[in-house]
Amino acid sequence: MFAGRDATGDGPFPQSASGTAGLLRCRREAGGRGFRLERAPVAGGSRRALALPLAVTGLAFLVGYWQKASCYAAAWPAGNRLAYAESCYSDIPVLFRERGLIAGIFPYAPESWRHPLEYPVLTGLVMDVDRATDGSHRVAVRHSDPRHVDVAQARCAGKLTVPYVCRMTDDVALLLRRAGFGPTAAELSAARQTGWAATLAGLTAPTGPDIGATSAPVPDLGIDPYARTPNPTPARRARADDIRRDENERISRWWLDRMTIANHQAVEKLLFFWHGHWATSVVKVKSAQLMLAQHVTMRQSRDFADMARRMVVDPALVYWLDGQLNTKASANENLGRELLELFMLGIGHYTEQDVKAAGRALTGWRIDLRDERCVFEAREHDAGGKTILGRTQKFDARSLVDHLLRQPACRRFVATRLWYRYGSSTRPIPESTLEKMSAEFPGPLAMLRALFEDEAVRETRDTMVKQPVEWLVGAMRQIGVRPAGMPDETFRQILAGMNGLGQRPFAPPSVGGWTAGAAWLTSAAAQVRLSLAGKLASLLTPEKLTPEDVAYILGIDKWTNRTYSVLREVHNSRLLLTLGLVSPEYLVT
């Protein structure tokens, strides 16, 4: 281990005949049995040579303290907001938290190079020079408590000259919150390292399997209990109803769990969007098998065109809209009407005559509960000619859907519905945005990419209220809990709370799906949400938390003065986390 030893066995440390004690040196013991360390004498010249590096080191410590003293006085670090505005940048929280040093990962080793790693010291130097050359930054951020100042606004207003920071903090965070259910601190940090463009590409065109979701495979329910007993006795009927309730709870738990742990967040949230679009409720369908089969159909569909062709003969949707009662002798228009109005074209793009003709095109389908599919019975189908949207032919289910897909209104309608859930539920979609999204039809992820690339979506920042499922799943992701790991009674309480909020998976209130916007912010909903947040927090045993810690965990950019004044008086970590989960800053994206 000790290279450079001379013939006498001395190590490479300086020697002197002066006898003055100095540095340590290594000497071979007699007989070559090993080595021992001893004081090596140091000459006066060598001590003078050491004085300069020691002095420079001391000066560096003093300068470092001078620069960071103001950071300490302002309770630094504060979620990296003060760090960027006040030049209080340090690689310590980055390396320990985001880069995994606390878990024993060396951040500059190849196994940690999943994302490009900037060198934090150089970034800090750039920020320090920027601060030193324009003192207005410091004035701009010290009008209020630096722990809850909106530094992002100062950056984007042009007061700071690190453009990467502006897009990183604002647009990347907004993208992750809207496209998925809510980023974890690690995901947000990784996206900041990766950059906005690469993050958008990863969300809307994910590669490879979803590793996170592999621990939540689609459950195997077996056949529906009523399929096993076509003519049950009252006792068997009661037993079958109990089994159905358990199975419905099981699929709700599974999907919430998958939403929570999935890596392909945009895909998972898009599936929840489709569930609300083709709104079908287990409350009427009752069969968990049919609801799960519909979910798998949406998950396996290549695009909207493929999905529409499958969904028009989906047994859960057909039963939900009484399609099994639609025969040549007794037409039922429910499915045909909703296909035109809510699923494919939208109000104003069809006539009542079109609805009647569409109903005739969809006749002849019945449900096979055992095989979880719809079966076509030709003798019950109206095979005559039908005129729909100006075209006359012998339409059936497939040709009807293909005809609707060719209508210009179809692509515009789907784009508008995506905007309503991802862009704004209160502002109409700009015509230019609509055209860009429509051009990507029928690919929903490509349409979402066009939406997020458009400047219009950035103008909706802080206007979208989270849906209850979006809020719950985001909270579970960020605090690190999942439904699969909860006690059964706790999960049932959470599911009951979601019923109280008005949004439970597999149970939309009507064929129109769920509401949006401020409708989720009623006083009654606030009480239920507070109770749910408390239940989630009770699953943790957190260390001492500060408002800044909670903001970091929940991915919140800032606290308003009003919220911060409340949070800083709370000294119970669970209560602090609970309040963070129900804060206005967390409920709106």
Secondary structure, DSSP 8 states (H G I E B T S, - for coil): --TT--TTSB-SS---TT----SEEEEE-GGG--EEEEE----HHHHHHHHHHHHHHHHHHHHHHHHHHHHHHTTS-STTHHHHHTT---HHHIIIIIT-GGGT--TTSGGGTTS----HHHHHHHHHHHHHH-THHHHHH-SS-GGG--HHHHIIIIISS-HHHHHIIIIIHHHHHHHSS---HHHHHHHHHH-HHHHHHHHHS--S--TGGGGS------S-HHHH-SS--HHHHHHHHHHHHHHHHHHHHHHHHHHHH-S-HHHHHHHHHHHHHT---HHHH--HHHHHHHHHHHHH-SSHHHHHHHHTT-HHHHHHTTGGG--SSS---HHHHHIIIIIIS-TTSS-HHHHHHHHHHT-SEEEETTTTEEEE-GGGS--S-EEETTEEE---HHHHHHHHHTSHHHHHHHHHHHHHHHT-SSS---HHHHHHHHTTTT-HHHHHHHHHHSHHHHTTTT--B--HHHHHHHHHHHHT--GGGS-HHHHHHHHHHHHHHT--TT--SSTT----GGGG--HHHHHHHHHHHHHHHHT-------HHHHHHHHT-S---HHHHHHHTT---HHHHHHHHHTSHHHHB-
